Amino acid sequence: MESDNRDAVRRFYELVWNRWDRGAAADIVAADIRFRGSLGTHADSIAGFLRYVDAVRTAIPDFHNQIDELIAAGDTVVARLTCSGTLQGSLFGVPGSGQRITYAAI
């Protein structure tokens, strides 16, 4: 079970975030997702989550999540990530600057 959960988390970051595969989100993410993004936004549905993904993609088209570590216990998986990309457009009130950003997230 832990292996399956790790695989789902890997697929989530690779397909949804690194490849922008919206269809994969419906396969991986529950319809009633309660999501808190590392950039401070919350979503309480798959539609809200996909709006968040679209906003990030529009502003940071080269956004990438590198999984640095996955820790699994039962049905819980924690991912430690390094996120990076170039801020090309406005995102959550921050204007696009063309500046490269990198940050760590859990």
Secondary structure, DSSP 4 states (H G I P E B T S, - for coil): -HHHHHHHHHHIIIIIIIS--HHHHHHHS-TT--EE-TTS-EESSHHHHHHHHHHHHHH-TT-EEEEEEEEEETTEEEEEEEEEEE--S-BTTBPP---EEEEEE-
